[in-house]
Amino acid sequence: MERLDKFLCDSGVGTRSQVKVILKSGRVTVDGKPEKDPGKKIDPEKQTVCLDGERLGGMRRVVLMLNKPAGFVTATEDPVEKTVMELIPQEWKHLDVKPVGRLDKATEGLLLFTNDGDLLHRLISPKKEVPKVYYARHEGHADQADVEAFAAGLTLRDGTKCLPAKLEPIGPGESLVTVCEGKYHQVRRMMASREMTVLYLERRQEGSLTLGNLPRGQVRELTEAEIAELEPA
Ligand code: URA
């Protein structure tokens, strides 16, 4: 159960004070009956709330960016491990956000969350995967033959074929890897197929979105413009 005014705010109807005015004007109905009390307790799962006769979905759509630290698994629940959900502040957790794709427990960096199921599926769809840029510290050195093998599309040790990807050596035992798909342990397995063991992995970019100066372990909400840029046309 939640307060009607909070439900209306979370549905994107307006600010707390705008919602107050809207309620006073009698434009809101709960289960078909006009309701003016901002403190009225409602159950959005079971009750129908309408503004000017239009049903409200309840939850405001949000997309969040987490700078994931190592040591957290990407799951909504886990009986043993700490999950990334523990890093989401309550103000967003109650909006029922879920991780978009996954990062390994040891991997750090950019991880998105959303409560928009359609957007989530579009973002992880193999047809629309946006390029993701990883920084990898690894054993061995990447050379031109490795760069060419990545560009041609690697075959992993278990025979899995990968889409063409970009490998940019940036120093001894350090590379940037750009991939457009999200197979299990993808970057680690790609590097392993070229005899380079990944020691540290951080996702730095997804489409045009970068971590910016978001501190490790912190979360911020994306703007509508950033969300629009995330979705390839
Ligand atoms: N590739 C990996 O190997 N691990 C990740 O967490 C992400 C990409």
py3Dmol code that shows the C-alpha trace and the ligand (Angstrom):
import py3Dmol

protein = """\
ATOM      1  CA  MET A   1       0.000   0.000   0.000  1.00  0.00           C
ATOM      2  CA  GLU A   2       1.223   3.513  -0.696  1.00  0.00           C
ATOM      3  CA  ARG A   3      -0.017   7.077  -0.515  1.00  0.00           C
ATOM      4  CA  LEU A   4      -1.963   8.243  -3.541  1.00  0.00           C
ATOM      5  CA  ASP A   5       0.087  11.439  -3.899  1.00  0.00           C
ATOM      6  CA  LYS A   6       3.364   9.474  -3.954  1.00  0.00           C
ATOM      7  CA  PHE A   7       1.953   7.046  -6.507  1.00  0.00           C
ATOM      8  CA  LEU A   8       0.959   9.971  -8.733  1.00  0.00           C
ATOM      9  CA  CYS A   9       4.410  11.574  -8.424  1.00  0.00           C
ATOM     10  CA  ASP A  10       6.149   8.278  -9.259  1.00  0.00           C
ATOM     11  CA  SER A  11       3.835   7.904 -12.260  1.00  0.00           C
ATOM     12  CA  GLY A  12       5.241  11.141 -13.654  1.00  0.00           C
ATOM     13  CA  VAL A  13       2.024  13.128 -13.180  1.00  0.00           C
ATOM     14  CA  GLY A  14       3.896  16.025 -11.596  1.00  0.00           C
ATOM     15  CA  THR A  15       5.668  17.272  -8.505  1.00  0.00           C
ATOM     16  CA  ARG A  16       4.182  16.809  -5.046  1.00  0.00           C
ATOM     17  CA  SER A  17       2.609  20.285  -5.144  1.00  0.00           C
ATOM     18  CA  GLN A  18       1.271  19.882  -8.712  1.00  0.00           C
ATOM     19  CA  VAL A  19      -0.232  16.545  -7.685  1.00  0.00           C
ATOM     20  CA  LYS A  20      -2.001  18.252  -4.773  1.00  0.00           C
ATOM     21  CA  VAL A  21      -3.688  20.708  -7.149  1.00  0.00           C
ATOM     22  CA  ILE A  22      -4.629  17.951  -9.606  1.00  0.00           C
ATOM     23  CA  LEU A  23      -6.190  15.911  -6.791  1.00  0.00           C
ATOM     24  CA  LYS A  24      -8.190  18.937  -5.558  1.00  0.00           C
ATOM     25  CA  SER A  25      -9.610  19.449  -9.041  1.00  0.00           C
ATOM     26  CA  GLY A  26     -11.179  15.966  -8.926  1.00  0.00           C
ATOM     27  CA  ARG A  27      -9.437  14.633 -12.044  1.00  0.00           C
ATOM     28  CA  VAL A  28      -8.205  11.502 -10.293  1.00  0.00           C
ATOM     29  CA  THR A  29     -10.277   8.374  -9.744  1.00  0.00           C
ATOM     30  CA  VAL A  30      -9.469   5.231  -7.774  1.00  0.00           C
ATOM     31  CA  ASP A  31     -11.438   2.222  -8.990  1.00  0.00           C
ATOM     32  CA  GLY A  32     -13.760   4.567 -10.828  1.00  0.00           C
ATOM     33  CA  LYS A  33     -14.563   6.851  -7.872  1.00  0.00           C
ATOM     34  CA  PRO A  34     -13.215  10.416  -7.681  1.00  0.00           C
ATOM     35  CA  GLU A  35     -10.548  10.687  -4.977  1.00  0.00           C
ATOM     36  CA  LYS A  36      -9.196  13.958  -3.583  1.00  0.00           C
ATOM     37  CA  ASP A  37      -7.273  12.796  -0.519  1.00  0.00           C
ATOM     38  CA  PRO A  38      -3.490  12.879  -1.155  1.00  0.00           C
ATOM     39  CA  GLY A  39      -2.918  10.600   1.842  1.00  0.00           C
ATOM     40  CA  LYS A  40      -5.359   7.929   0.660  1.00  0.00           C
ATOM     41  CA  LYS A  41      -3.631   4.523   0.842  1.00  0.00           C
ATOM     42  CA  ILE A  42      -3.828   2.556  -2.396  1.00  0.00           C
ATOM     43  CA  ASP A  43      -2.507  -0.756  -3.720  1.00  0.00           C
ATOM     44  CA  PRO A  44      -1.253  -0.077  -7.260  1.00  0.00           C
ATOM     45  CA  GLU A  45      -1.113  -3.830  -7.990  1.00  0.00           C
ATOM     46  CA  LYS A  46      -4.816  -4.292  -7.320  1.00  0.00           C
ATOM     47  CA  GLN A  47      -6.429  -0.897  -7.797  1.00  0.00           C
ATOM     48  CA  THR A  48      -6.937   1.175 -10.917  1.00  0.00           C
ATOM     49  CA  VAL A  49      -5.910   4.800 -10.707  1.00  0.00           C
ATOM     50  CA  CYS A  50      -6.889   7.119 -13.557  1.00  0.00           C
ATOM     51  CA  LEU A  51      -6.119  10.726 -14.421  1.00  0.00           C
ATOM     52  CA  ASP A  52      -8.715  12.245 -16.752  1.00  0.00           C
ATOM     53  CA  GLY A  53      -9.924   8.714 -17.410  1.00  0.00           C
ATOM     54  CA  GLU A  54      -6.458   7.418 -18.467  1.00  0.00           C
ATOM     55  CA  ARG A  55      -5.024   4.579 -16.421  1.00  0.00           C
ATOM     56  CA  LEU A  56      -1.675   5.306 -14.762  1.00  0.00           C
ATOM     57  CA  GLY A  57       1.017   2.643 -14.845  1.00  0.00           C
ATOM     58  CA  GLY A  58       2.288   3.486 -11.433  1.00  0.00           C
ATOM     59  CA  MET A  59       6.007   3.412 -11.634  1.00  0.00           C
ATOM     60  CA  ARG A  60       8.043   6.125 -13.197  1.00  0.00           C
ATOM     61  CA  ARG A  61      10.485   4.707 -15.774  1.00  0.00           C
ATOM     62  CA  VAL A  62      14.066   4.972 -14.566  1.00  0.00           C
ATOM     63  CA  VAL A  63      17.441   3.971 -15.966  1.00  0.00           C
ATOM     64  CA  LEU A  64      20.348   3.952 -13.529  1.00  0.00           C
ATOM     65  CA  MET A  65      24.087   3.692 -13.949  1.00  0.00           C
ATOM     66  CA  LEU A  66      26.146   1.932 -11.282  1.00  0.00           C
ATOM     67  CA  ASN A  67      29.916   2.006 -11.105  1.00  0.00           C
ATOM     68  CA  LYS A  68      30.151  -1.584  -9.930  1.00  0.00           C
ATOM     69  CA  PRO A  69      32.898  -2.571  -7.515  1.00  0.00           C
ATOM     70  CA  ALA A  70      34.419  -6.075  -7.576  1.00  0.00           C
ATOM     71  CA  GLY A  71      32.896  -8.655  -5.224  1.00  0.00           C
ATOM     72  CA  PHE A  72      29.216  -8.288  -6.151  1.00  0.00           C
ATOM     73  CA  VAL A  73      27.344 -10.726  -8.386  1.00  0.00           C
ATOM     74  CA  THR A  74      24.901  -9.435 -11.003  1.00  0.00           C
ATOM     75  CA  ALA A  75      21.673 -10.990  -9.742  1.00  0.00           C
ATOM     76  CA  THR A  76      18.564  -9.785  -7.981  1.00  0.00           C
ATOM     77  CA  GLU A  77      19.024 -12.399  -5.231  1.00  0.00           C
ATOM     78  CA  ASP A  78      21.726 -14.820  -4.187  1.00  0.00           C
ATOM     79  CA  PRO A  79      21.800 -17.126  -1.167  1.00  0.00           C
ATOM     80  CA  VAL A  80      25.533 -16.654  -0.592  1.00  0.00           C
ATOM     81  CA  GLU A  81      27.027 -13.763  -2.509  1.00  0.00           C
ATOM     82  CA  LYS A  82      26.530 -10.009  -2.156  1.00  0.00           C
ATOM     83  CA  THR A  83      24.429  -8.812  -5.096  1.00  0.00           C
ATOM     84  CA  VAL A  84      24.536  -5.556  -7.063  1.00  0.00           C
ATOM     85  CA  MET A  85      21.030  -4.805  -5.712  1.00  0.00           C
ATOM     86  CA  GLU A  86      22.646  -4.037  -2.350  1.00  0.00           C
ATOM     87  CA  LEU A  87      24.304  -1.034  -3.991  1.00  0.00           C
ATOM     88  CA  ILE A  88      21.027   0.507  -5.177  1.00  0.00           C
ATOM     89  CA  PRO A  89      19.694   3.160  -2.773  1.00  0.00           C
ATOM     90  CA  GLN A  90      16.156   2.638  -1.467  1.00  0.00           C
ATOM     91  CA  GLU A  91      14.766   5.627  -3.407  1.00  0.00           C
ATOM     92  CA  TRP A  92      15.295   3.640  -6.636  1.00  0.00           C
ATOM     93  CA  LYS A  93      15.013   0.100  -5.299  1.00  0.00           C
ATOM     94  CA  HIS A  94      11.311   0.531  -4.606  1.00  0.00           C
ATOM     95  CA  LEU A  95      10.840   1.308  -8.322  1.00  0.00           C
ATOM     96  CA  ASP A  96      11.722  -2.333  -8.991  1.00  0.00           C
ATOM     97  CA  VAL A  97      14.824  -1.850 -11.139  1.00  0.00           C
ATOM     98  CA  LYS A  98      16.710  -4.841 -12.583  1.00  0.00           C
ATOM     99  CA  PRO A  99      20.244  -5.110 -13.981  1.00  0.00           C
ATOM    100  CA  VAL A 100      20.627  -4.795 -17.762  1.00  0.00           C
ATOM    101  CA  GLY A 101      22.874  -7.692 -18.784  1.00  0.00           C
ATOM    102  CA  ARG A 102      25.592  -8.743 -16.391  1.00  0.00           C
ATOM    103  CA  LEU A 103      29.121  -8.169 -15.205  1.00  0.00           C
ATOM    104  CA  ASP A 104      31.119 -10.950 -13.542  1.00  0.00           C
ATOM    105  CA  LYS A 105      31.644 -10.809  -9.795  1.00  0.00           C
ATOM    106  CA  ALA A 106      35.254  -9.643 -10.283  1.00  0.00           C
ATOM    107  CA  THR A 107      34.479  -7.145 -13.062  1.00  0.00           C
ATOM    108  CA  GLU A 108      34.107  -3.475 -12.184  1.00  0.00           C
ATOM    109  CA  GLY A 109      32.532  -0.528 -13.960  1.00  0.00           C
ATOM    110  CA  LEU A 110      29.451   0.498 -15.856  1.00  0.00           C
ATOM    111  CA  LEU A 111      26.300  -1.488 -15.162  1.00  0.00           C
ATOM    112  CA  LEU A 112      22.832  -0.227 -16.081  1.00  0.00           C
ATOM    113  CA  PHE A 113      19.559  -0.933 -14.296  1.00  0.00           C
ATOM    114  CA  THR A 114      16.006  -0.217 -15.371  1.00  0.00           C
ATOM    115  CA  ASN A 115      12.413  -0.922 -14.420  1.00  0.00           C
ATOM    116  CA  ASP A 116      11.332  -0.708 -18.071  1.00  0.00           C
ATOM    117  CA  GLY A 117      11.078  -4.346 -19.165  1.00  0.00           C
ATOM    118  CA  ASP A 118      10.752  -3.496 -22.864  1.00  0.00           C
ATOM    119  CA  LEU A 119      13.824  -1.285 -22.792  1.00  0.00           C
ATOM    120  CA  LEU A 120      15.744  -3.975 -20.900  1.00  0.00           C
ATOM    121  CA  HIS A 121      14.955  -6.566 -23.557  1.00  0.00           C
ATOM    122  CA  ARG A 122      15.810  -4.193 -26.387  1.00  0.00           C
ATOM    123  CA  LEU A 123      19.163  -3.357 -24.784  1.00  0.00           C
ATOM    124  CA  ILE A 124      20.214  -6.983 -24.316  1.00  0.00           C
ATOM    125  CA  SER A 125      18.800  -8.214 -27.622  1.00  0.00           C
ATOM    126  CA  PRO A 126      21.620  -9.735 -29.707  1.00  0.00           C
ATOM    127  CA  LYS A 127      20.278  -7.832 -32.731  1.00  0.00           C
ATOM    128  CA  LYS A 128      20.710  -4.456 -31.082  1.00  0.00           C
ATOM    129  CA  GLU A 129      23.669  -4.868 -28.757  1.00  0.00           C
ATOM    130  CA  VAL A 130      25.455  -1.554 -28.381  1.00  0.00           C
ATOM    131  CA  PRO A 131      29.287  -1.520 -28.393  1.00  0.00           C
ATOM    132  CA  LYS A 132      30.781  -1.927 -24.939  1.00  0.00           C
ATOM    133  CA  VAL A 133      34.308  -0.841 -24.138  1.00  0.00           C
ATOM    134  CA  TYR A 134      36.360  -2.701 -21.528  1.00  0.00           C
ATOM    135  CA  TYR A 135      39.721  -1.913 -20.020  1.00  0.00           C
ATOM    136  CA  ALA A 136      41.665  -5.126 -19.400  1.00  0.00           C
ATOM    137  CA  ARG A 137      44.920  -5.705 -17.545  1.00  0.00           C
ATOM    138  CA  HIS A 138      46.279  -9.053 -18.607  1.00  0.00           C
ATOM    139  CA  GLU A 139      49.182 -11.439 -18.702  1.00  0.00           C
ATOM    140  CA  GLY A 140      51.075 -11.420 -21.989  1.00  0.00           C
ATOM    141  CA  HIS A 141      51.132  -8.673 -24.592  1.00  0.00           C
ATOM    142  CA  ALA A 142      48.678  -7.994 -27.361  1.00  0.00           C
ATOM    143  CA  ASP A 143      50.313  -7.721 -30.781  1.00  0.00           C
ATOM    144  CA  GLN A 144      49.172  -6.988 -34.335  1.00  0.00           C
ATOM    145  CA  ALA A 145      48.213 -10.629 -34.942  1.00  0.00           C
ATOM    146  CA  ASP A 146      45.887 -10.456 -31.906  1.00  0.00           C
ATOM    147  CA  VAL A 147      44.356  -7.195 -33.142  1.00  0.00           C
ATOM    148  CA  GLU A 148      43.681  -8.802 -36.530  1.00  0.00           C
ATOM    149  CA  ALA A 149      42.256 -11.974 -34.981  1.00  0.00           C
ATOM    150  CA  PHE A 150      39.803  -9.881 -32.900  1.00  0.00           C
ATOM    151  CA  ALA A 151      38.809  -7.863 -35.977  1.00  0.00           C
ATOM    152  CA  ALA A 152      38.196 -11.025 -38.003  1.00  0.00           C
ATOM    153  CA  GLY A 153      35.948 -12.563 -35.296  1.00  0.00           C
ATOM    154  CA  LEU A 154      37.562 -14.935 -32.823  1.00  0.00           C
ATOM    155  CA  THR A 155      36.757 -18.572 -32.259  1.00  0.00           C
ATOM    156  CA  LEU A 156      36.869 -19.327 -28.526  1.00  0.00           C
ATOM    157  CA  ARG A 157      38.561 -22.424 -27.095  1.00  0.00           C
ATOM    158  CA  ASP A 158      35.206 -24.234 -26.925  1.00  0.00           C
ATOM    159  CA  GLY A 159      34.495 -23.484 -30.586  1.00  0.00           C
ATOM    160  CA  THR A 160      32.111 -20.538 -29.972  1.00  0.00           C
ATOM    161  CA  LYS A 161      32.336 -17.961 -32.763  1.00  0.00           C
ATOM    162  CA  CYS A 162      32.443 -14.280 -31.829  1.00  0.00           C
ATOM    163  CA  LEU A 163      31.437 -11.237 -33.830  1.00  0.00           C
ATOM    164  CA  PRO A 164      34.261  -8.984 -35.020  1.00  0.00           C
ATOM    165  CA  ALA A 165      35.623  -6.983 -32.094  1.00  0.00           C
ATOM    166  CA  LYS A 166      38.238  -4.323 -31.522  1.00  0.00           C
ATOM    167  CA  LEU A 167      41.427  -4.892 -29.535  1.00  0.00           C
ATOM    168  CA  GLU A 168      43.580  -1.834 -28.795  1.00  0.00           C
ATOM    169  CA  PRO A 169      46.823  -2.498 -26.929  1.00  0.00           C
ATOM    170  CA  ILE A 170      47.473   0.612 -24.780  1.00  0.00           C
ATOM    171  CA  GLY A 171      50.522  -0.489 -22.816  1.00  0.00           C
ATOM    172  CA  PRO A 172      52.413  -3.589 -21.698  1.00  0.00           C
ATOM    173  CA  GLY A 173      49.728  -6.014 -20.523  1.00  0.00           C
ATOM    174  CA  GLU A 174      46.958  -3.417 -20.922  1.00  0.00           C
ATOM    175  CA  SER A 175      44.309  -3.246 -23.641  1.00  0.00           C
ATOM    176  CA  LEU A 176      40.941  -1.783 -24.504  1.00  0.00           C
ATOM    177  CA  VAL A 177      38.459  -4.290 -25.915  1.00  0.00           C
ATOM    178  CA  THR A 178      35.247  -3.284 -27.701  1.00  0.00           C
ATOM    179  CA  VAL A 179      32.559  -5.928 -28.182  1.00  0.00           C
ATOM    180  CA  CYS A 180      29.005  -5.789 -29.534  1.00  0.00           C
ATOM    181  CA  GLU A 181      27.684  -8.925 -27.857  1.00  0.00           C
ATOM    182  CA  GLY A 182      27.435 -10.250 -24.334  1.00  0.00           C
ATOM    183  CA  LYS A 183      28.400 -13.890 -24.155  1.00  0.00           C
ATOM    184  CA  TYR A 184      29.246 -15.458 -20.796  1.00  0.00           C
ATOM    185  CA  HIS A 185      32.737 -14.286 -19.675  1.00  0.00           C
ATOM    186  CA  GLN A 186      33.132 -12.897 -23.161  1.00  0.00           C
ATOM    187  CA  VAL A 187      36.173 -10.669 -22.806  1.00  0.00           C
ATOM    188  CA  ARG A 188      38.036 -13.049 -20.495  1.00  0.00           C
ATOM    189  CA  ARG A 189      37.439 -15.932 -22.922  1.00  0.00           C
ATOM    190  CA  MET A 190      38.390 -13.850 -25.964  1.00  0.00           C
ATOM    191  CA  MET A 191      41.668 -12.856 -24.373  1.00  0.00           C
ATOM    192  CA  ALA A 192      42.281 -16.462 -23.211  1.00  0.00           C
ATOM    193  CA  SER A 193      41.813 -17.695 -26.786  1.00  0.00           C
ATOM    194  CA  ARG A 194      44.847 -15.537 -27.656  1.00  0.00           C
ATOM    195  CA  GLU A 195      46.871 -16.819 -24.648  1.00  0.00           C
ATOM    196  CA  MET A 196      46.301 -13.703 -22.524  1.00  0.00           C
ATOM    197  CA  THR A 197      44.825 -14.192 -19.043  1.00  0.00           C
ATOM    198  CA  VAL A 198      42.742 -11.249 -17.837  1.00  0.00           C
ATOM    199  CA  LEU A 199      43.841 -10.084 -14.383  1.00  0.00           C
ATOM    200  CA  TYR A 200      41.521  -7.093 -14.064  1.00  0.00           C
ATOM    201  CA  LEU A 201      38.483  -6.006 -16.077  1.00  0.00           C
ATOM    202  CA  GLU A 202      36.482  -2.783 -16.036  1.00  0.00           C
ATOM    203  CA  ARG A 203      33.607  -1.794 -18.340  1.00  0.00           C
ATOM    204  CA  ARG A 204      34.141   1.852 -19.194  1.00  0.00           C
ATOM    205  CA  GLN A 205      31.600   2.584 -21.892  1.00  0.00           C
ATOM    206  CA  GLU A 206      28.289   1.387 -23.288  1.00  0.00           C
ATOM    207  CA  GLY A 207      27.230   3.072 -26.534  1.00  0.00           C
ATOM    208  CA  SER A 208      27.952   6.750 -25.959  1.00  0.00           C
ATOM    209  CA  LEU A 209      27.615   6.444 -22.175  1.00  0.00           C
ATOM    210  CA  THR A 210      30.774   6.558 -20.098  1.00  0.00           C
ATOM    211  CA  LEU A 211      31.337   6.215 -16.367  1.00  0.00           C
ATOM    212  CA  GLY A 212      32.406   9.881 -16.257  1.00  0.00           C
ATOM    213  CA  ASN A 213      33.349  10.827 -12.719  1.00  0.00           C
ATOM    214  CA  LEU A 214      30.830   8.531 -11.007  1.00  0.00           C
ATOM    215  CA  PRO A 215      32.718   7.109  -8.005  1.00  0.00           C
ATOM    216  CA  ARG A 216      33.034   3.337  -7.590  1.00  0.00           C
ATOM    217  CA  GLY A 217      30.014   1.909  -5.778  1.00  0.00           C
ATOM    218  CA  GLN A 218      27.824   4.929  -6.601  1.00  0.00           C
ATOM    219  CA  VAL A 219      24.629   5.159  -8.644  1.00  0.00           C
ATOM    220  CA  ARG A 220      23.139   7.939 -10.731  1.00  0.00           C
ATOM    221  CA  GLU A 221      19.972   8.273 -12.763  1.00  0.00           C
ATOM    222  CA  LEU A 222      20.288   8.782 -16.532  1.00  0.00           C
ATOM    223  CA  THR A 223      18.598  11.743 -18.173  1.00  0.00           C
ATOM    224  CA  GLU A 224      15.956  11.211 -20.888  1.00  0.00           C
ATOM    225  CA  ALA A 225      18.540  12.407 -23.462  1.00  0.00           C
ATOM    226  CA  GLU A 226      21.035   9.794 -22.288  1.00  0.00           C
ATOM    227  CA  ILE A 227      18.350   7.095 -22.438  1.00  0.00           C
ATOM    228  CA  ALA A 228      17.446   8.109 -26.003  1.00  0.00           C
ATOM    229  CA  GLU A 229      21.106   7.872 -27.047  1.00  0.00           C
ATOM    230  CA  LEU A 230      21.369   4.390 -25.587  1.00  0.00           C
ATOM    231  CA  GLU A 231      18.836   3.000 -28.002  1.00  0.00           C
ATOM    232  CA  PRO A 232      20.264   2.538 -31.456  1.00  0.00           C
ATOM    233  CA  ALA A 233      17.803   3.686 -34.117  1.00  0.00           C
TER     234      ALA A 233
END
"""
ligand_1 = """\
8
URA
N 33.361 -10.006 -20.314
C 33.782 -10.735 -19.268
O 34.563 -11.647 -19.409
N 33.304 -10.415 -18.072
C 32.454 -9.403 -17.834
O 32.065 -9.168 -16.696
C 32.024 -8.656 -18.949
C 32.505 -8.972 -20.181
"""
view = py3Dmol.view(width=600, height=400)
view.addModel(protein, "pdb")
view.setStyle({"model": 0}, {"cartoon": {"style": "trace"}})
view.addModel(ligand_1, "xyz")
view.setStyle({"model": 1}, {"stick": {}})
view.zoomTo()
view.show()
